[in-house]
Amino acid sequence: MSFLLPPVSFLTPTTTTTTPLTLAYIDRTRNRSRAMGVTDSGGQAFDRAQELKQFEESKLGVKGLLDSGLASLPPLFIHPPETLSNLRPARPRPGSIPTIDLSGCCDSARRPAVVGEVSRAARELGFLQVVNHGVPAEVLDRTVAAVKAFHEQPAEAKARIYRRQSDTGVSFFSNVDLFLSKAASWRDTLQVRLGPKLADVEEIPEVCRNEVLEWNQQVERLGSILLGLLSEGLGLSPGKLQELTCLDMRMMVGHYYPYCPQPDLTVGLTSHADPGVITVLLQDQVGGLQVKHGDEWVDVTPVPGALVVNIGDILQIMSNDEYKSIDHRVLANPGQEPRVSIAVFCNPSNRENEFGPFPELVSSDKPAAFRQFTLNEYMRRFFTKELDGKSLINYFRA
Ligand SMILES: O=C(O)CCC(=O)C(=O)O
């Protein structure tokens, strides 16, 4: 698909939130459109590299673009037909992603039953939701509200930390794979390193600092419980995954999916599998997350008070294909209410160690399905390609 310039009208500011930053971006883009003689979307191919550069340099993110009065999607964000052809809310299939009650899972006779439920979901779907996880409802609400408040600050406040790499461990950007993907997606992200070395606390935006720090503690506690259940579900000692530092490297991404004017032409987040061990995801009640189940996309319908947990590639590998790391995506948000989600990716901190299937799970009946590799090698490959489906894990197959 060629990318076409949209009508210049998409750049017409119509709201009162226009800032000097947005105006600079808008002016540059409008002038260039005129120079190319483009007045409607049926004409010239646009210079994608230039558009990308200008979008990045504007530091606006998609929320800033929207606030500038955009009425249709800039071509940068228009996805190819193969992505767009199956974008639709999935048929409602209540209960297809199980919601598992964790109460009593650490200290009661319920533990074997909970281990069984968690391990079944990890084997069959790679996704589950958990309730009675011990995180108070007020903390869930506070965390979502704080991340939302960060994204809804004036563009200048966010632009200060707009960057893709930072020693401080805090950054704001739009699209982690902006320069690698075929098309950009309709979301912005605040990223904070939680461990093994916490980001510089002063750099975490004040508007959400306390909540991010509190969330880190909650995820560390819950992550330890989940890794215990998942280890046991593989027939290993409960402490096995944690001993391998699988909870130590934690990265938080606070996503913001604002209203999208043309949700049929783009996505909120392209289909991908998470590279790490597990991901703990807090989503608000807006919805849009979908999981691949066979050939179908299944909605992960928000359950009040629940947290979503999914298996990442590294755990699929360590489990010798017992647990599944599943492709998932987020539809572009068609509604006026923005969607907020906060994912914490849990990875081993020891990146030079060799990883591969646990020897306990390898036998002559079930030979090792993957080769050994270091996490550095794995992550290098992950971050030098666009977010996509299962290509990465398959690269490491034996
Ligand atoms: O926003 C969501 O619900 C999903 C986020 C996600 O899949 C990711 O950050 O990798």
The ligand as an ORCA input file, in Angstrom:
! r2SCAN-3c Opt
* xyz 0 1
  O      -2.514     -2.039     26.421
  C      -2.683     -3.243     26.538
  O      -3.720     -3.727     26.957
  C      -1.607     -4.206     26.111
  C      -0.211     -3.695     26.269
  C       0.799     -4.618     25.695
  O       0.483     -5.645     25.134
  C       2.223     -4.271     25.728
  O       2.590     -3.204     26.228
  O       3.036     -5.098     25.253
*
